[in-house]
Amino acid sequence: MKPRTLILRTAGTNCDKETAHAFELAGATTEAIHINRLLAEPGLIEGFQILAFPGGFSYGDDIAAGKILANQISHHLRDVLRDFIAAGKPIIGICNGFQVLVKTDLLPGDIGGQGSSIRTGQTATLAHNDCGRFIDRWISLAPRKSRCIWTQDLPASFELPIAHGEGKFVPADESVRQALHANEQIALVYAKADGSPAGGAAPANPNGSTDDIAGVCDATGLVFGLMPHPERYVSPFQHYAWTRQTPPPEAGIGLRVFKNAVQYAKSGVGAGV
Ligand SMILES: NC(=O)CC[C@H](N)C(=O)O
């Protein structure tokens, strides 16, 4: 049976159709549900095996990108989402969706434990890009060895598009930063075209993110957020150079991210498929 993916949308969401298309290509079925419907009937979520927070400008990026939707989640759906994760079901936040998850307590999630005190609540943020402008272009990425179920078996370097104004990932402090490294929660980093480190600054690190962080997961590896847009590269013909490169650029690397989660959900690990 195909896993069912809930695409959560609200005013200002604008990547829901592309995200649904990516999940469908990856072998899932999808349903776009407005936040107001889920707030009225939180139990709806139990019929799904995967949850996606797509990109866009939720509530016009008022206050800060993702902040208002994050507040709705934190105040009304926190326990429902915690149960979803406890049931072994994957969640992804793409760009604005990543901003939402980071501004709740779900990503990077609880930090520490095993001897050290556990940090809960919001432990990082996504701030304005260092350049102060919205950036819309392709960038190079490298996966890190991590516990993230979404980023397994990606090539050592690959490209995806970015399109954001507030993408600078900043951990709350040095202890959170260290914990992200120690717990293998840094899933994706900005890199040079050959996969070598971006070096913390533009152009390879487009926004000034700490340690070139482009995507992180929580301690379970199920919840993943990233600033680049994997749903915008699910076909080789979406690559900017597909007519010029010989051999052609690798087909739609972004699709692998969605396939990983669909495979995971199909394997039935807590997914109830
Ligand atoms: N593409 C997006 O999701 C953009 C996210 C957010 N509106 C920003 O500009 O940072």
The ligand as an ORCA input file, in Angstrom:
! r2SCAN-3c Opt
* xyz 0 1
  N      10.893     29.489     -0.444
  C      10.566     29.677      0.810
  O       9.982     28.816      1.458
  C      10.903     31.029      1.391
  C      10.913     31.067      2.895
  C      10.753     32.452      3.488
  N       9.572     33.113      2.986
  C      11.998     33.269      3.250
  O      12.023     34.111      2.380
  O      12.987     33.069      3.910
*
